[in-house]
């Protein structure tokens, strides 16, 4: 749910379109990803912040009541047990804004996705 009318050109613009409390969460997710994989490039893909490393790594987005995190289907499947208390779909999970965001789980999933993409890149 971007509050401004124009599509963001980069992640800074995307984050700026949200209320301050949501901006803090989005910046934290971004900084976790950056810390784990500083060589990844940032983009806006599917109108969401996206990190790329030998292809799409993860996407994330803010909505009215949750943060959506999109680590591709395998990134959800491998962490199914840890994500079981959250609404999820094929390749996505929703972290409610009225609950603590599980940054530790996000970090684990990002590390998994980095390893997965690096393995695929070597094939």
N, C-alpha and C positions, 0 to 999 in steps of 0.2 A: 504494500500500500504506500506508494510514493505520494507525498503530499504536494509536491510541486507539479506543474503541468507538463514540463518538457522531460523527455527521456534523458537520463543521466548519461554523460559521455565517459565517465570514469567512476571509480569507487568513491572518491572524495565527494563528488556531486551526489551520488546515490545516498551516502550516509547523511549528507547535509539536508536531505529531503524529509528527515524524520525528527520527531520530538527529541529533546536532549537526553532523556532517559534511555531511549532506544538507540540513539547514536552511541552512547557509552558501550552498550552491549555489542553493537556492530563493530565498533573499533576494537573491542577486546577480541572478538572472533578473528578479525583481520590480523591483529598483532600476534595471536597464537599461530596462525598459518604462516605469517611472515617469519616468525622465530624458527619454526620447524623447517621451513623450506624457503630460505631467502632468495634462492635462484629462480623460483617460480615467477611467472609474469602475471600481472593483474589485467583483467579485462572486464567488460560488461558483456555478458552472453545470456541470451534469453531474458534480458532486462534485469539481470541479477549480477552482483559481484561474483567474479569467477577467478579462480587461480588455475594457471595452466603450467604443466610440466610434462612434456612429451604427450600432449593432449590435455583434455579437461581433467583437473585434479578434484576440485570441489567447487560448489556454488553455495551461496547462502543468501538469504533475503529476509526482510522484515515484513510482517503482516500485522493486522490490527491486534491480534491476540497471541501471536507466536513468532518465533524465529524459525524459518525453514532452513534446513541444512541438507544439502544434496551431494552425497559422496559417491554417487553411482550405485547401482543395485548391489554389487558385491560388498561395498563399504557398509551397507546396512545389514546384509545377511551375516557377515562375520561377527558383527556386534549386536545381533538380535537380542540376546539375553540382557545385555546392559541397557539396550534401548527399549526393553519391553514395556516400561511404564509410560512411554511416549507414543502418541499417534504417529504411525509411519505408513509409508507406501513403498512401492518399488523404487528404490533409489532415493528416498526422502524420509526425513523425520521432522517432527514439529516439537519445538521446545517452548512451552507456554511462557508468556511474559510475566505471569503472576507466580512463577516458581523460579528458584535459582537455576541459572543456565549451567548445564554440566560441561564446563570448559575442559575438564579432564578427559571426558569421553570424546569431545570434539578433537582434542589433541591426539588421542590414541587413533582415532579414525583417520586423521590427516596423515599421521606417520604410516599407517597401513597403506593408504592410497599412494603415498610417495613411493614406497617399496614396490607396490603393484605396478605403477606406471614405469618405474625404472626397469623392472623385470621385463615388461612388455617391450620397452625401447631396445633392449639388448637382443631380442629375438629377430 
